[in-house]
Amino acid sequence: MPSSSSTRMILMAAALGAAAVAVAASKPHLNAGRDGLAVKGYDVVVYSDGAARKGSTQFEHKWNGGTFRFENAANRDRFAAAPERYAPQFGGYCAWAVSRGYTADIDPEAFRVVDGKLYLNYSKSVQKRWEQDIPGNIAKGNANWPAVLSK
């Protein structure tokens, strides 16, 4: 019969193994696509001006497991100084999907900045549905985030 310390060690090893499997099976915190590009290469700083434009390979910054691209060095430097200010909410996954308890990819041109925060959607038609109750959908998304990553 194993000693109680041996049993504890076996149980701890099993728990750590299960945790490792759960982490490996969960989605990454940042929706960076197979190419590692966050927001499909769009400049997240530009969104605060109400525009959606692609960034350049000349102006990149790695953050939170993804590569962000920017139109110019000034935007890259703004982001690098305060990434949480410009990074999309819900890790760049579709805000509508997160509000409904799952994740989905985004169309970088289907966006809305609300109270200085960037929200992206799967498509412009999904964005219209999300916009029917922005405060409610943000609250639902916040309640689901980041637990939705493990689904």
C-alpha positions in Angstrom: 0.0 0.0 0.0 1.5 3.4 -1.0 2.2 5.9 1.7 0.0 9.0 2.1 2.9 11.2 0.7 3.2 8.9 -2.3 -0.6 9.1 -2.9 -0.5 12.9 -2.6 2.4 13.0 -5.1 0.4 10.8 -7.6 -2.7 12.9 -7.2 -0.7 16.1 -7.7 0.9 14.7 -10.8 -2.5 13.7 -12.2 -4.0 17.1 -11.4 -1.0 18.9 -13.1 -1.4 16.6 -16.1 -5.1 17.4 -16.4 -4.4 21.1 -16.1 -1.8 20.9 -18.8 -4.3 19.1 -21.1 -6.9 21.8 -20.3 -4.6 24.6 -21.1 -3.4 23.0 -24.3 -7.0 22.4 -25.4 -8.1 26.0 -24.7 -8.0 28.8 -27.3 -5.2 31.4 -27.1 -6.0 34.5 -25.2 -5.4 36.6 -28.4 -7.0 35.8 -31.7 -3.8 36.0 -33.8 -4.6 33.5 -36.5 -2.3 30.9 -38.0 0.1 33.6 -39.2 0.4 35.1 -35.7 -1.1 38.4 -36.9 -3.5 40.1 -34.5 -6.5 41.8 -36.0 -5.4 40.3 -39.4 -2.7 42.9 -39.7 -4.9 46.0 -39.2 -3.6 49.0 -37.2 -5.5 49.0 -33.9 -4.5 52.6 -33.2 -6.3 53.9 -36.3 -9.6 52.5 -35.1 -9.7 55.2 -32.4 -10.1 57.7 -35.3 -13.0 55.7 -36.7 -11.1 54.1 -39.5 -9.9 50.6 -40.4 -6.7 50.4 -42.2 -4.0 47.7 -42.6 -0.6 48.1 -40.9 2.8 47.6 -42.5 5.4 44.9 -42.0 7.8 47.8 -41.4 6.0 48.7 -38.2 5.3 45.7 -36.0 5.1 45.1 -32.3 4.7 41.7 -30.6 2.4 41.7 -27.6 0.4 39.0 -25.8 1.3 36.2 -28.2 0.6 38.0 -31.4 2.1 40.5 -33.9 0.4 43.8 -34.3 1.0 45.9 -37.4 0.8 49.7 -37.7 0.7 52.3 -40.4 3.7 54.2 -39.0 6.2 54.2 -36.2 4.2 56.7 -34.2 1.2 54.4 -34.0 3.5 51.4 -33.2 5.1 53.4 -30.4 1.7 54.6 -29.0 0.6 51.0 -28.9 3.8 49.8 -27.3 3.5 52.4 -24.5 -0.1 51.4 -23.7 -1.2 48.2 -25.4 -4.3 47.7 -23.2 -5.6 51.1 -24.4 -5.7 50.0 -28.1 -5.9 46.2 -28.1 -9.3 44.8 -29.0 -11.6 43.6 -26.3 -12.2 39.9 -25.9 -8.8 39.1 -27.3 -9.8 40.2 -30.8 -12.5 37.5 -31.1 -16.0 38.5 -32.3 -17.7 40.5 -29.6 -21.2 39.1 -30.6 -19.9 35.5 -30.3 -18.3 36.1 -26.9 -21.5 37.7 -25.7 -23.3 34.5 -26.7 -20.7 32.2 -25.0 -18.4 31.1 -27.8 -15.6 32.5 -29.9 -15.5 33.4 -33.6 -13.1 35.0 -36.0 -13.5 38.6 -37.1 -13.7 40.9 -40.1 -11.4 43.7 -39.2 -13.7 46.2 -41.0 -16.6 45.2 -38.7 -15.7 47.3 -35.7 -17.0 49.7 -33.2 -15.1 51.8 -30.6 -17.2 52.2 -27.4 -16.0 54.3 -24.5 -12.5 54.1 -26.0 -12.5 50.3 -26.3 -12.3 48.4 -29.6 -14.9 45.7 -30.3 -14.6 43.6 -33.4 -17.3 41.3 -35.0 -17.4 38.4 -37.4 -19.0 40.4 -40.2 -20.9 43.7 -40.7 -24.2 41.9 -40.5 -23.3 40.3 -37.2 -22.1 43.7 -36.1 -25.6 45.1 -36.7 -27.0 42.5 -34.4 -24.4 43.3 -31.8 -25.2 47.0 -32.0 -28.9 46.5 -31.2 -27.9 46.3 -27.5 -24.3 47.4 -27.2 -24.3 47.8 -23.4 -26.1 44.5 -22.8 -23.8 42.7 -25.2 -20.7 44.2 -23.7 -21.9 43.1 -20.2 -22.7 39.6 -21.5 -19.3 39.4 -23.2 -17.5 40.6 -20.0 -19.4 37.9 -18.0 -18.3 35.2 -20.5 -14.6 36.4 -20.9 -12.2 34.7 -20.6 -14.0 31.5 -19.6 -15.3 31.2 -23.1 -11.8 30.4 -24.3 -12.0 26.9 -22.7 -15.1 26.0 -24.7 
